[in-house]
Amino acid sequence: MSHSTEEIQELEKWRLILGGDEADGTGVSLSNDLVNIDEALSALYEFDRSKGFSYGKPEKGKGGGEKGSGNVARWLGDIRKYFPSSVVQVIQNDALKHPQLKQQLIFEPEILAQAEADVHLVATLMALGKLIPSKTKDTARQVVAKVVVELMAKLEQKTISAMSGAIDKSTRSFKPKHNEINWPATIKKNLKHYQPEYKTIIPETKIGYGRKSKRSLKDIILCLDQSGSMGTSVVYSGIFGAVMASIPNVKTKMVVFDTQVADLTEDLKDPVDLLFGVQLGGGTDINLALKYCQGLVSKPDDTILVLITDLYEGGNEKEMLQRAKELVDSGVQVICLLALSDDGSPYYDQGNATKFSAYGIPVFACTPDQFPDLMAAAIKKQDLKNWAGDQDIVLQG
């Protein structure tokens, strides 16, 4: 029975997915680059820990495929040759789940330099922390720096634009002195009061620029859970923290925690240093973190606290809930993000999410693309539950 070109291509896809065993049922043989693609996928997804990672044709006079770091380097090169960057990232992340492969990917500088630099790889480097050998640290820093530059280029302008616009509206005065009047905005606002017979506009509503204040108009505290499951969220939070620290009239603080609390505010000027200052993994004491953040609040009505955590409390849960309520009751605008990433639905403590929601704290996951608009809405004191609904974000609790 002959097959059309479309049917053969479909069968080849299934052959690649099913792995080519006798039971795959496709009856299709691969050719050309598809053979190489199949070998690259099989090396990872049929990986036998007892035999070690093996990839490539055997050397002359020897059995088995290549082994060792050169083997992994060749495999990385091939997956980058045959797959787009987005797919390479998925394959590479799957490889990092195998301890043997992770050790070769991370601990050999020549191999790490070939890896696809993304937030997941940075999160892995952060999790390994002091375990990274000295010979690889310079390469690891280069990988982190590359990701930081890419994310800053993608996220910086939108964040500054959204938040600066919100700040400008917050500073606008509707009872300005004569020398503070914003005439273009005032004329636009009062066009409906144009008097044809006098050929003029009656400025019923005056809009002013408002007085510029040396003190911050908003204090923002980013409080990050640095447990292992929050890796990509911490990477994005570090980038956003660095960007927000550069915005006039906003004072941004960065706090990270596990069973201890570390204030990384001074590192916001260099997000690469900041990310290297994070140590992913370990336990979680949200109560201790909230206690520290309470001490940072000097003007509750103008403070936004963004708590980024899965809400699995390893400390005193009763006190944690009480502190969250105290912050809200004092006037602090508290937001709980279960994740700040594109990784999909996070795991989280549903009971604590429900209790936070009952205190008026919105609880949801947020993508990096949505975060600038979220912060702008918070600065303008919009109802964030309504905002989340408009963004098709599912509220938890």
N, C-alpha and C positions, 0 to 999 in steps of 0.2 A: 504494500500500500504506500503510495507516494504522498508526500506532504507538501503543502504550499510553503513559500518562504516565511510567511507570518506564523504558520503552525510550527515550523522548525525552530524559529526564534523563541517561540513560547515554550517548546519542549526543552530547548537549551537552558532557558531560565530555570525550569523545574529541575533539570539535571544538576545545575549548580547548587540549587537549594537543597536537594535531597542527597547530594554527596556521591552519587555514582555507584552505590552498592547494587547488587543484583536485584534487590527488592524495590529499586526506585521506579521501575516500570516505564521509564521513558523510552528505552531502546535507542537513545541518541548518543553518539560519540562526539566529543568536543574537538575542536581544531583551532589552530593558530593561537591568538592571544587568550582564548577562553581556557585553554589547557593551563596556561600560566596563572590565570585568575583562579582557577579551581585549586591549583597547588597552593597559592597564597592563602586562600580561605581555609583549605583543609589543614594547613600547618597550624592555624590557630584554633579552629572550631573542632578539630579532631585531635587536639593536643593531649598527649599521654604524659602525665607528670613523671611516671616511672622511667620513661625513656628519654625525657628531656625534649626541648624544642628542636625540631629537625626540619630544615627547609633547603631545597635546592637539589640538584643532581649530584650523585656521589662522585667523588674524585676518582680519577683513573687508578685502578688497582685497589680501591677501598670500597667497603660497603656502606650503605646508609647515606643520608643527606649530610649537608654541612652542619656542624655544630659549633656552638660558641658565639662570641659577640659578633663576629663577622657575618654569621648566619642571620642574626636578628637585624643587623644593619642592611643586609641585602633584602630581607623581607620588607623592612620599612620602605626602602626605595621602590620596591615593586608595587606595594599597595598604593603608594603615591602616584605611580605611573599609570595604574589601571583604574583608579577610582577618583571621583571628585573630592575636594577637601572635606565637605560635609560627611561623606561616607568614610573617609580616612579617619576622621575624628571618632566615629562610632566604633570602627574596627580597633583603633588604638586604645580606646577606653575599655573595650572588652579584653584586650591583651593585658591591661594593667590590673585586671582582676586576678590574674595568675601570679602568685608570688615570685616564681622563677623568672617569668618574663618581665615583671616589674623591676626586679633587681637589675636585669641587663639593660632595660630601657632607661632607667634612671641613673644607675651608678656608673655607666660608661659614658664619659663626655662626648666621644665621637658619635655614639648612637643617639644620645639625648639631643645633640645638635641637629639630627636628621628628623626628629619627631615633629609631628604637626602641633604647633604651639596653640593651645586653646585653654579655656578656663578650667577644664577638667584636668589637664596636665598640670596647670599651676596649682590646683587644689591638691593634687597628689604630691607635688613638691612641698607644699605647705604642711601636709600631713606627715611627711617623712622628716622634715625639719633637720634636726641635728644629726640624723642618721646619714644624711648625704655626705659622701666622702669629700675631703678637701679638694681633690683633683677635679671634682665635678661641680663644685659650688659656683665657679665663674660662669660655666655654661648654663647652670640652673638660673642664675641671675639674668643672663641674656634672654632665656626663654620667658621668664616673668616680665622682663622689660618689653619684649616684643608684644606680648599680650596686652600689657598696660597701654602701650602706644596705640595699638589697634582699637582697644575699647574706648580710650580717650577720644580718638578721632571720631568714633561712632556716636558717643553719648554726650560729649562735653557741650557741644553747641546747643543741642535740644534742652539740656538741663539748665544751662545758663539763661536761655531765652525764656523758658517756661517760668522759672523761679524769679528771674528779674522782672518779668512782666507782672507777676503776682505781687512782688514787693512794691513796684511802682504804683499799682492800684491801692495798696495798703497805705502808701504815703500821701495819696492824693487828698487835698483839702477842699471842702465845699464852702468854707467861710474864709477865703484867702484875703490877705491884705492886698492893696492895689499893686504893689511891686511883686506879688507872688502869683498873680493871675496867669493862668495858661490860656492865652487868647485863642489859639487855634482850637483847643478842646472846648472852650467856652462858646465860641461862635458855632461850632458844630452841634453842641448840645442845645442851643437856642434858636436854630434855624426855623423852628415852627413858630417862633414869636416875631418873625419878620413883619415889619410894618411898611407896606408898599407906599402909602402916602408920604411917609417920612424917609423912605429909602434907608431904613436902618433896622437893626435887631435890638430888641429889648432883652438884655442879659438877665433874665429872671433867675437862672441858676449859674453861679460863678464857680469855675473849677480852677483850683490852684495847684501848683507843684508841691506845695507843702514844704516845710522846713527840713532840710537835711540834718539828720542827727548823727553825732559821732558814735552814739551807742547803737548796738545792734537792735533792729526792729524785731528779729526773730532769733531765738536760740534753738538750735536743732541738735538733738543728741541721738546718735546712731549707736544702738546697743546690740552687739552681735554675739550670738551663740557660736562659739568656735568648736563645737563638737564635730566629729568626723562627717556626719550626715549633712552639715551646713556648708561644705566646702565651696561650691560655686557661688552660693549666696554671699559668702564672705569676700570673695574676689570682686564681685560686682559692687558690694557695699564699700569696699576700699576705694574703688574708682569714683563712685558717686560722692563719697566723703571728701576726697581730694578736690573734686570739681566744686562742691558746695562751699568748701573752705575759701575759695577764691571769689565768691560772690559778695559784693558790698552789702552792708546792713544785715548780713546773716552770720551768726557765730556758730560754727559747727564743732561738735566734740565727737570723738570716736572712742567707744568703750568696747572691749572684747572680754569674753568671760568663758570659763569652764567651771572648775571648782574654785578658781581664783579670778580676780578682776584685774585687767590691765588697761590703763588709759593711754591710747596711742594717738591722742590729739596732736602732739608735737610732730608726729610722722606724716601728718596729712599733706605736708608740703612735698613729700616724695612718696608716691603710692607704691613704688617698688620696695623701698625700705619698710613701708607699712605692712605690706603683704609678707615680707620676710620676718616681720615681728610677730606675726600670728602663728600660733602652734595648734594646728587642728588635732582633734582627738581628745580623749579624756572624758571626765564626767561633766555634769551640768548643775550649776547652782544659780537659777534665775533670781531667787530671792536676794542673794548677795549682790547680784548685778543691779537690781532695782534699788536696793539700799544705797549703793554707790551713786546711782543716777539721781536719787532724791537729793543727795548732797550737792549736786551740780546745779540744781534749779534755784535761780534767784528771782525770776519773774514768771510765775506759773502761767499767767494768762497769755504770755508771748513765747511759750516753750512748746516745742513739738518733740515728743519722744518716740522714736521708731525702734521698736523691739523686734529683732529678727531672730526667731527661734521656732522650734517645733513644739514648744511648750511641755516637753517631757522633763519634769522637775526632779532633780536628784537631791535637792536640798529640802528646806522646810516649805512644803506646798501651801500650808495654811497661811504662813507669813507672807509668801509670795503673792497670794491672792489679795491679802489685806493691803500690801504695799501698792499693788496695781490700783486698787480702789482709792487709796489715799491720794495717789498721784492725780487721778481723774477728779476727785472731789476738790483738790486744791486748785484746779483750773488748767492743769497740764493736758495738752492734746496728745493722747496716747494712741499709737497705731501698732498693731501686732501683725507682722508679715511672717507667714509660715515658711516662705521661701522667696528669694529675690533671684530668680533664675528662669531659664526656659526648659527646665528639666521635667515639667509636667506636675501632676498632683503629688504633693509631698505627704509623708507620713507625719501625723501629729497627734497630740493628746486631745481627743475630742471633748473630754470632760472639762479640761481647763479652758479650751476654746469657748465652750458654752458659757462658762462663768465670766470670762473676759467680756464676751458679748453682752452679758447681762449688766455689766458695769458701764456699758456704752463704748467699749473699745472695739473698733472694727477689726475683724480677724480674717485674713485672706492671703492667698499667694499672689505675687505680683511679678510680671516680667520686667526685664530691664527697660524695654521700650515704654512701658506704662509708668515707670517710677517718676520721671520728671513731672508728668502731669499730676500724679498723686501728690507730690510735694507742693506743687503750685496750688492745688485745691486745698491742701491743709493750711497753707499760708493765708489763703483767702477765707479760711474757716467755713468752707462749704461742708454740707452734710456728706461725709465720706461713704456712708452706706448707700446713699443715692448715687454718688459718683461711681462707686464700684458697680452698681446695677447698670448704669449707662455704659460702662466699659465691658459688660457681659462677664464680670468677675463674680465668681460664686463666693458669697460670704459664708464663713463657717461659724458654728456655734448656734 
